[in-house]
Structure formats: C-alpha cells, structure tokens
Amino acid sequence: MYAVEYDAYHRIISGLDASFYSTAPFRLCFYNTTPDANIFAIRAGFTRDEDIERLVWDANRNDPVRENSTLTFGRDGNLVLADVDGRIVWQTNTANKGVTGISLEPNANLVLHDKNGRIIWQSFDHPSDTLLVGQSLKIDGRTNKLVSRTSDVDGRDGPYSIVLDKKGFTMYVNNSGKLLQYGGWRGEGLLNVTFDAVPEDQSITAYELVLAFTESQQPNIPSTSRHLLQSRPVSNSRGIILTKLNYNATYSFLRLESDGNLKILTYYRNTSYLKWAETYAFFGDEVRECGLPSKCGSYGYCDKRMCIACPSPKGLLGWSEDCKPPPTPTCKSGGAAANYYKIVVLEFLHVGVEHFMSPYDEGEGPMKVNDCRDKCSKDCKCVGFFYKEESSKCLRVPLLGTLIKNVNTSRVGFIKYLK
C-alpha cells in the first residue's frame, strides 16, 4: 500500500488486460477519504517512489459507492459503476454505440473506442478539478470548467471554479449561487484552452508549461494588469506561459485546489524524494496570495502572504482563525439606514484596502460615497462596500473573506454591522 494524497485509502484495479487499467505512471483505482464511500479514479505515480501518489481524475466524487459495488464493461460497450444495491451511480452512456474496446492511454486519458480506433467516449471530456497535459476545456458543452473539491476530506464539488466563458478563463467563488470573480485571464472569443507541456526552442530538456488557446477572433488579453500574465505565441498558436522548467515536464497537471488556488504539480523522477513538485501557483507571490478569498478564512486583512489583522468596529485587532465578519442588521424593505465601520489602517502607514474582487470589478459609478452607502443599505445581500476615491467607483460585495492591503490610500472599505 502506497501513500495517496488527501490521506486516502485506495485499491488498484487489475485484470487480464493490463491496457485497460494501467499505463505507467497512471493506473485505475478506487479511493476513499471516509469509510464505505469509494470513488472510481485515475492515480498517478510510480509505486517504487517514496512520494505521495496523486489523483488526477475521478468519476463519481459527488456520489461515492459502498463496499462490494461493481464496475462493469458490458458487451453493449457501456462502462457502468453500480452501488451494492444495483443502483447505477455513474456510466459512460455508450451502450450500443459501436464500442469494442477500452484502454487507459499514456497521457492518462481513459478511452472507449470502436473497431477502427475512433474515440466514442473519453475521460478528457469529463474533468473534475484537474487538467492533464493535452487536456482541454471547451466553450461549448459540459467541459468548460473545473470545480474544486470541498476539502481534502470531502471530494464533493466545492465553491471554486475556473470557467472558459465570454470573459475568458475566469476563476469564480460561488456565494449562495452568485459567482464572484477572484482571478483568471481575460480573453474574448476563446473557443478552447489546452494545458500543455511544450519543449522550449526544440530543446529536449527545457519545457514550458502553457495554456494554449484557440480563438474565434483576436483575443483581448492586456498584459499590463497585475492579475494577468504575458500572452505570446506558443507552439504555432497563442497561449500563456505559466512556468518554465529545465527538465521534461510531460508528467504535469493543472489543478484547482480546495482553497481556490490554481496550481501545477510536476513529476521529476531524478530525485530521491518529493518527486511531485509545485511548479506554479496563480496565487503564488506576495502580492497575489492575499487575493485568495480563503487566505484569511471567513474574514481578515492580509499583507505579504500574512493575515495581519481582524477588522472590527473598534479598529484592527489581532487576527486569528476565530476572526469572523460582524453580524448584520435585519434587512428591512425600503432599506433602513444601516451602520458601517470604516476599515482604518494606521494613517502614518499610508495604505488603503481593497476586496478580492476589486482587481476584476471596477464597480458602479461614478457616485458619491454616501450614495454608495445608500445602495448597500438597500441591498439585503450587501455586507459592505469598497470605494475608490480617485474614480468615485463603488463596489458592493455580498461576501467579505480576505481583504487586501493596497498602497493607494484612496481605496477605502466600509463594513455593515449590527450596532
């Protein structure tokens, strides 16, 4: 038994035809993080390595099966996962569509094909939270997004997603059904985005890990915004270079983590331990990490990767995991006047504050700060507002989370509370 991430217990799938269940370093398996709740998945890693093996695809994380459930590849060409009581939990829906074979490809794509090798169904079209090298998200259909896990222990869909949509490649947090942008790359007219490992200048040792995209028109991807990366031609296409490595990076995957961060893990075998290395993180430097909505839990003020204060009506208090947003008054029809406290950082520090949505949403306006306050008071879902004094723009927010230090003193925040 080898260690698997999430501290999961797992069992490999084996049979007569090895091409069905294994192609190094990938293998089909079942895993669980809680007893009697099993998930059909693809595992990545070499069994002789002294490192954690990774889970790069799963079929039924929102509906685990119990012990003695069955996985069946029927004569009709359908792959079916049924619970112990016979209830069908997951299937490929390929019955009577000419499927004659099944195989796990060297790139970890589980494929059902016909007698001519034509793909009828593939796991690459059904991602969960991970993209493998060569895997794409498409603007049309069900494969336009990745969705995070709820937590390491709970594999069900979590609140974070990254979606290929009209805005571009956009990161959202789901707040009671409302999607709030907290990251991503702008780009209009994108048809698909592919995670890829590309040799640099025909080199066999240096690789670029990229997001390559196909477009219906020239995309609008500015390179000046601090939340965007430089766009340039990549492998006869266009794309975004996420990182460069001085070794073969073919065994890499891009994952939306349960905390909302977007990371790349890359396998490097020429080391004795820790062969899976984090080689990229969207929120990976001192500026960006504070933009992670969950960085300070449900509430906190962040600077240089550290949660340094808990804003309150009494001022900035010491931060701890117990820091919570203040209770808000009962919302009355017509918008009775609400109470607010201003987030005041010591004035001699000459700094301001912004919300994690601020880099992606200019807000309404121009308007006066009192008009912004009135709008928030009349909005039952508004828990505070952030105001840009230099542009008179107003951003009302339904969720607080991590607030970010800003060197611009004209960026101010007001939090609604029950007095």
C-alpha positions in Angstrom: 0.0 0.0 0.0 1.5 3.4 -1.1 0.6 6.8 0.2 -2.0 8.7 -1.7 -2.9 12.4 -1.4 -5.8 13.5 0.8 -4.6 10.7 3.2 -6.9 8.5 1.2 -7.1 4.7 1.3 -7.0 3.2 -2.2 -7.1 -0.1 -4.1 -5.8 -0.5 -7.6 -7.9 -2.2 -10.3 -6.4 -5.2 -12.0 -7.4 -7.8 -14.6 -6.4 -9.8 -17.6 -6.0 -6.9 -20.0 -3.4 -4.5 -18.5 -4.0 -1.8 -21.1 -7.5 -1.3 -19.5 -6.3 -0.4 -16.1 -2.6 0.6 -16.2 -0.1 2.6 -18.3 2.8 3.9 -16.2 2.7 6.1 -14.3 -1.1 6.1 -14.4 -3.5 3.4 -13.0 -7.2 3.0 -12.4 -8.2 2.7 -8.8 -10.8 3.2 -6.2 -10.1 5.5 -3.2 -11.9 6.9 -0.2 -11.2 9.5 2.4 -14.1 8.3 4.6 -15.0 4.6 5.1 -17.5 3.0 2.7 -17.5 6.0 0.3 -15.5 4.9 -2.7 -14.6 6.9 -5.8 -13.5 5.5 -9.2 -10.4 7.4 -10.2 -7.1 7.5 -12.0 -3.9 7.6 -9.9 -0.5 9.0 -10.9 2.8 7.9 -9.6 5.3 5.1 -9.6 4.9 2.5 -6.9 8.6 2.3 -6.0 8.8 6.1 -5.4 9.0 7.4 -1.9 6.4 10.1 -2.5 2.7 10.7 -2.4 0.7 9.4 -5.4 -1.7 11.8 -7.0 -5.3 11.5 -8.0 -5.8 13.2 -11.4 -9.4 12.2 -12.4 -12.4 10.8 -10.7 -15.8 9.7 -12.0 -18.2 9.9 -9.0 -16.9 12.1 -6.4 -20.4 13.6 -5.7 -21.9 10.1 -5.3 -19.5 7.6 -3.7 -20.3 3.9 -3.7 -20.2 1.4 -0.9 -18.1 -1.7 -0.5 -18.9 -4.6 -2.9 -20.1 -2.2 -5.6 -19.3 -3.2 -9.2 -17.6 -1.7 -12.2 -18.6 -3.4 -15.4 -17.6 -3.1 -19.0 -20.6 -4.7 -20.7 -20.9 -6.4 -24.1 -23.0 -3.5 -25.2 -20.0 -1.2 -24.8 -21.1 0.6 -21.7 -18.9 1.2 -18.7 -21.1 1.1 -15.6 -20.4 1.8 -11.9 -23.2 0.4 -9.8 -23.7 0.6 -6.0 -24.0 -2.6 -3.9 -27.8 -2.3 -4.2 -27.6 -2.2 -8.0 -28.3 1.5 -8.4 -26.3 2.9 -11.3 -24.1 5.7 -9.9 -22.1 6.5 -13.0 -21.8 5.4 -16.6 -20.3 6.4 -19.9 -23.7 6.1 -21.7 -22.0 4.3 -24.6 -24.4 1.3 -24.9 -24.9 0.1 -28.5 -22.7 2.9 -30.0 -20.1 0.6 -31.5 -17.7 0.4 -28.6 -15.4 -2.6 -28.9 -12.5 -1.7 -26.6 -11.3 0.3 -23.6 -7.9 1.5 -22.7 -6.0 3.8 -20.4 -3.8 5.9 -22.7 -0.2 7.0 -21.8 -1.5 10.5 -21.2 -4.0 9.2 -18.6 -7.0 9.5 -20.9 -9.4 6.7 -20.3 -10.8 5.9 -23.8 -13.7 3.8 -25.1 -13.2 3.2 -28.8 -14.8 1.4 -31.8 -13.2 -1.3 -34.0 -11.5 1.4 -36.1 -9.9 3.1 -33.1 -12.4 6.1 -33.2 -13.0 7.5 -29.7 -16.6 7.2 -28.6 -16.0 8.4 -25.0 -13.0 9.7 -23.1 -12.3 10.9 -19.6 -10.6 14.0 -21.0 -14.1 15.3 -21.9 -15.2 14.9 -18.2 -12.7 16.7 -16.0 -13.4 17.4 -12.3 -10.7 19.7 -10.8 -7.7 18.7 -12.9 -6.3 19.2 -16.4 -3.6 16.8 -17.6 -1.1 17.6 -20.3 -3.0 17.7 -23.6 -6.4 18.1 -22.0 -8.7 20.9 -23.0 -11.7 22.9 -21.8 -14.2 24.0 -24.5 -16.6 26.9 -24.6 -19.4 24.7 -25.7 -20.7 21.7 -23.8 -20.1 20.3 -20.3 -16.3 20.5 -20.4 -15.9 24.3 -20.0 -14.9 24.3 -16.3 -13.0 22.8 -13.4 -14.6 22.6 -10.0 -12.7 22.4 -6.7 -13.2 19.8 -4.0 -15.0 20.9 -0.9 -12.0 19.9 1.2 -9.2 17.3 1.3 -11.6 15.0 3.2 -14.8 15.9 1.2 -14.4 15.3 -2.5 -17.8 16.7 -3.4 -18.0 19.9 -5.6 -16.7 22.8 -3.7 -17.3 26.6 -4.1 -14.5 27.4 -6.5 -14.5 27.0 -10.3 -12.4 28.1 -13.3 -14.6 28.5 -16.4 -14.0 29.1 -20.0 -16.6 31.8 -20.7 -17.3 35.0 -22.6 -14.9 36.9 -20.3 -12.0 34.5 -20.9 -10.6 31.9 -18.5 -12.2 33.0 -15.3 -12.0 32.0 -11.6 -15.1 32.2 -9.5 -16.2 31.6 -5.9 -19.8 30.5 -5.6 -21.6 32.6 -2.9 -25.1 31.2 -2.5 -25.5 30.8 -6.2 -23.9 34.1 -7.2 -20.5 33.7 -8.9 -17.9 36.2 -7.8 -14.7 36.6 -9.9 -11.4 36.4 -8.0 -8.9 35.5 -10.7 -8.2 34.3 -14.2 -7.2 35.7 -17.6 -9.3 37.9 -19.8 -9.8 36.9 -23.4 -12.8 37.4 -25.7 -13.6 34.9 -28.4 -11.8 31.9 -26.9 -13.1 28.5 -28.1 -10.9 26.2 -26.1 -8.0 26.2 -23.7 -5.5 23.4 -23.6 -3.0 22.7 -20.8 0.3 21.6 -22.5 4.0 21.0 -22.0 6.0 22.4 -24.9 9.7 21.9 -25.5 11.4 25.3 -25.5 13.1 26.1 -28.8 13.2 22.4 -29.8 15.1 21.6 -26.6 14.7 18.2 -25.2 15.5 19.3 -21.6 13.7 22.6 -21.1 9.9 22.8 -21.2 7.3 25.5 -21.0 4.0 24.7 -19.2 1.4 26.7 -21.0 -2.3 27.4 -21.5 -2.7 27.3 -25.3 -5.9 28.6 -26.7 -8.0 28.5 -29.9 -9.9 31.7 -30.7 -12.8 32.7 -32.9 -11.3 36.2 -33.1 -8.3 38.1 -31.9 -8.5 37.9 -28.1 -8.4 40.9 -25.8 -5.7 40.0 -23.3 -4.0 43.0 -21.9 -0.5 42.4 -20.4 -0.5 45.4 -18.0 -3.0 44.3 -15.4 -1.3 42.8 -12.3 -3.6 39.8 -12.4 -2.8 38.8 -16.0 0.2 37.1 -17.5 2.0 38.0 -20.7 0.4 36.5 -23.8 2.7 35.4 -26.6 2.8 32.8 -29.5 3.2 29.3 -28.2 3.8 26.3 -30.5 2.2 27.8 -33.6 -0.7 29.0 -31.5 -1.3 31.6 -28.9 -1.1 31.0 -25.2 0.0 31.9 -21.7 3.3 30.6 -20.4 2.7 29.7 -16.8 6.2 28.5 -16.0 9.5 27.2 -17.5 11.3 24.1 -16.2 14.8 22.7 -17.0 13.6 19.1 -17.4 10.9 17.1 -19.1 7.6 18.4 -17.7 5.3 15.9 -19.6 4.0 14.5 -16.3 2.3 17.6 -15.0 -1.2 18.6 -14.2 -3.1 21.8 -13.5 -5.5 21.6 -10.6 -8.0 23.9 -8.9 -7.4 23.3 -5.2 -10.0 23.2 -2.5 -8.8 26.6 -1.2 -9.4 28.1 -4.7 -5.7 28.4 -5.7 -4.8 27.2 -9.2 -1.6 25.1 -9.1 0.6 22.9 -11.3 2.3 19.8 -9.9 5.1 18.3 -12.0 6.8 14.9 -11.6 10.6 14.8 -11.7 12.0 11.3 -11.3 15.7 12.2 -11.0 15.4 13.0 -7.3 15.3 10.7 -4.3 12.2 12.1 -2.7 9.4 14.7 -3.2 9.2 13.8 -6.9 6.0 15.8 -7.3 6.9 19.5 -7.0 4.6 22.5 -7.1 5.9 24.4 -10.2 3.2 27.1 -10.5 0.5 28.8 -8.4 -1.8 31.6 -9.5 -1.7 33.0 -6.0 2.0 32.3 -5.6 3.7 35.5 -4.8 3.5 38.1 -2.0 1.0 40.3 -3.9 -1.2 37.6 -5.3 -1.5 35.3 -2.4 -3.5 37.9 -0.4 -6.0 37.8 -3.3 -7.1 34.3 -2.5 -10.6 34.7 -1.0 -10.0 31.9 1.6 -6.5 33.1 2.6 -7.7 34.5 5.9 -10.6 32.2 6.3 -14.0 33.9 6.5 -12.5 37.3 7.3 -9.2 39.1 7.7 -6.8 41.8 6.5 -3.8 40.5 4.5 -0.4 41.8 3.6 2.6 40.0 2.1 1.0 36.5 2.5 0.2 37.1 6.1 -3.2 37.7 7.8 -2.2 40.6 10.0 -5.5 41.9 11.4 -9.1 41.3 12.1 -11.1 44.5 11.1 -13.8 45.4 13.7 -15.8 48.5 14.8 -13.1 49.0 17.4 -10.3 49.1 14.8 -7.8 46.4 13.6 -7.5 43.6 16.1 -5.0 40.8 16.1 -6.0 38.1 13.5 -6.8 34.5 14.4 -8.8 31.8 12.8 -11.7 32.9 15.0 -11.9 36.2 13.1 -15.5 36.4 11.7 -17.5 39.0 9.8 -19.7 41.1 12.1 -23.4 40.2 12.3 -25.5 42.4 10.0 -28.8 44.0 10.9 -32.1 42.5 9.8 -32.8 43.7 6.2 -36.0 45.7 6.0 -38.0 46.6 3.0 -37.1 50.1 1.8 -33.5 49.9 3.0 -33.5 51.4 6.5 -30.2 53.2 7.4 -27.5 50.6 8.3 -24.4 51.0 10.5 -21.0 50.8 9.0 -17.4 50.9 10.2 -14.6 52.1 8.1 -11.5 49.9 7.9 -8.8 52.2 9.2 -5.2 51.3 8.9 -2.8 53.4 10.9 -2.7 56.6 8.9 1.0 57.0 9.1 1.4 53.8 7.2 -0.3 55.5 4.2 -2.1 52.4 2.9 -5.6 51.5 1.8 -7.7 48.4 1.5 -9.4 46.5 -1.3 -11.6 43.5 -1.7 -10.5 40.3 -3.5 -13.0 41.2 -6.3 -11.6 44.7 -6.8 -9.0 43.9 -9.5 -11.7 42.3 -11.6 -14.7 44.5 -10.9 -14.5 48.3 -11.3 -17.8 48.7 -9.5 -20.6 51.2 -10.2 -20.4 54.9 -10.7 -19.0 57.4 -10.6 -21.0 58.3 -7.5 -20.6 59.9 -4.1 -19.6 57.8 -1.2 -22.9 58.5 0.6 -24.8 57.2 -2.5 -22.7 54.1 -2.4 -23.6 53.6 1.2 -27.3 54.0 0.5 -27.1 51.4 -2.3 -25.5 48.9 0.1 -28.1 49.7 2.8 -30.9 49.0 0.4 -29.3 45.8 -0.8 -30.1 42.9 1.6 -27.2 40.9 0.2 -24.6 43.6 0.6 -22.3 43.1 3.6 -20.0 46.1 2.8 -18.7 48.3 0.1 -15.3 49.4 -1.2 -14.9 52.9 -2.6 -12.2 54.3 -4.9 -12.0 58.0 -4.1 -9.9 58.8 -7.2 -12.5 57.5 -9.6 -15.6 57.6 -7.3 -16.4 54.0 -8.2 -18.5 51.9 -5.7 -18.1 48.1 -5.3 -20.8 46.4 -3.2 -19.9 42.9 -2.0 -22.0 40.0 -0.7 -19.0 38.2 0.8 -16.0 39.6 2.7 -13.3 36.9 3.1 -9.8 38.2 2.6 -9.3 41.9 2.4 -6.1 43.2 0.8 -3.6 45.9 1.8 -3.3 48.5 -1.0 -0.6 51.2 -1.2 -3.2 53.5 -2.7 -4.7 55.4 0.3 -7.8 56.4 -1.7 -9.0 52.8 -1.6 -11.4 52.6 1.4 -13.7 50.0 2.8 -16.9 50.2 4.9 -18.4 47.1 6.6 -22.0 46.8 7.5 -22.7 45.7 11.1 -25.3 45.4 13.8 -24.7 48.1 16.3 
